Amino acid sequence: MRIGHGYDVHRLAPGRKLILGGVEIPYERGLDGHSDADVLLHAVMDSMLGAAGLGDIGRHFPDTEECYRGADSRQLLRQVAEKLHRAGWQVGNLDCTILAQRPKLMPYLEEMRCRIAADCRIAPEQVNVKATTEEGLGFTGSGEGMAAHAVCLLLPLADGEK
């Protein structure tokens, strides 16, 4: 087995949709970035790629390439899952934490969990998504941005699955 950690952070900005875990969340600001800026899925992808020793999302989907402007991070996650499969790995489990002062994310966590599981071709029980505030501290606590951490356990594919 192999373990990887992913982290991502983006600034909140007006005029952008807030997308977290592939779910659009009603809010007056969204995350600013080259793609849809989904910090949760970016952290998930980095944890998966790191566990497999395949670099990070910047290597596979560079923000210097125009084709990734506004990219749907769910599509990128599916590509990462396929890369892992071709390399002989399967996700054992993912544990994820979103750091955000606002909005309240509890109503959306289960949908995030299910979408991540579907995109990684695993059961929802293999994915955990939680959210926490930072008690008003730092850039996430002040509402300037959001961050996410993810940890991934990879297992080798069985011979018949390769």
Disulfide bonds with the S-S distance in Angstrom:
none
